[in-house]
Amino acid sequence: MALAKLGVVVLDCPDPSALAGFYAGVLGGSVEGDGDWVDLAVPGGQALAFQKASGFVAPKWPAPDDSQQFHLDLTVDDLDAAEKGVLELGAKPLDAADRSRSFRVYADPAGHPFCLCAG
């Protein structure tokens, strides 16, 4: 028996509204709130929240002596089309050169790593 149920995944960032807008562009959904806490209700998926962190330091990837802290795996039907879309929204490629793999790694505008994974 579970002791709890996952409520929301929260990402620290310097600008919650901007990062919520980025992920709304990637995942769809509706952005709710503004200021220090912003929610993203994702249709048929896990909700995300974005919390202002004034001392935010982006994770480093890859860095053998630092942790990436966490990352999101986002399943897509077309890796090339999804890559084009996330780059237009402001993502930066971290490890996307190997086109033979079923995943590619990017950073969101605040520096959090995420993967586009072939579905």
N, C-alpha and C positions, 0 to 999 in steps of 0.2 A: 504494500500500500504506500502510495506517495505521501510525503509529508506536506508538499506544496505543489503549486502549479505555476509555471513560468508566466509572469505578467507582461513584462516588456523588456526589451533589450535597450539599454541606455548607452549612448556614445557621448563622452565628454568632447567638447570642441570650443573654439573661440567664438563662433557665431551660429547659434542653434537654428535660426531661421534660414540662413543660407545653406547649411548642411541638410536640413530637412527638405529644402527645395531641390537640392541635388538628388537625394534619394527618392523624392516624389517623381522626379524626371526619369529615374531608372526603374522604379518599381510600380509607379502609379500610386493612387491613394490620395488622401486628403490631409493637408497640414492643418493642425489645430494649435492655437496659442501663439504667443510671441514672447520675446524677452529672454529670460534665463532658462526656460524650459519649453520645448516645442515637441508635440507628438505628431507622428505620422501613422495614420490608420491605413494599413496595406490591405487591399481587397483579397480575401481568402488566405492571408498570411499572418505572420507574427508582426505585431506592432513594434515600431521603433520609436525611441524618444531621444532627444538631443538636449544636453545639459551644458550650460555655459561654464567653462572652467577658465578662470582668468590666468592661471599659470600653466595652461595647456602646452604640452610638448608632444609633438607627433611621434608615433612609434617609428622605429627604424626597421627597414626591411630591405634586403636581408642583412642581418647583423649578428654574427655568431656570439657576440658578447652582450647583446641586448635582446630583450623579448619584444615580439610584435604585439603582445598583450592579448589580442584576439583578432579574428578576421571573419568576414561574412563570405559564404559561398553562395553565389547567385546563379541559379540554373537558367540557361537560355537555350532557345532552339537554334540560333544561328550565331556562332561566335564572332564572325566578321561584322555582321550588322550590329550586334550588341556592343562590340568594341567601338565602332564608329559612333554610336550613340553616347556611350559613357565619356568618350574623349571630347565630344561636342559639349557635354554638360560640365566639363572641367576636370575629369579624372586624368591622372598621369600614369603611364605604363611603368611598372616595376619589373616585370618578368613576362613579357608577352611576345618575345621574338620567336620562340620555338612553336611553329604552327602545326607540328605533328602531335602535340599534346592535346588532351581534352579539356584543358583549363589555361587561363591567362590571368596574371596578377596585376592589379592596378592599385593606386592610392586615390581615395576620395579627395576633395579639395582641402580637407583639414589634415590629410596625411594618413588616415586609417587604411590599412590594406584590405582589399577585397578581391575575390576571384570570380571571374565569369567561367562557368563550368558548362560544358556541352550536356544537354539534357536528353 
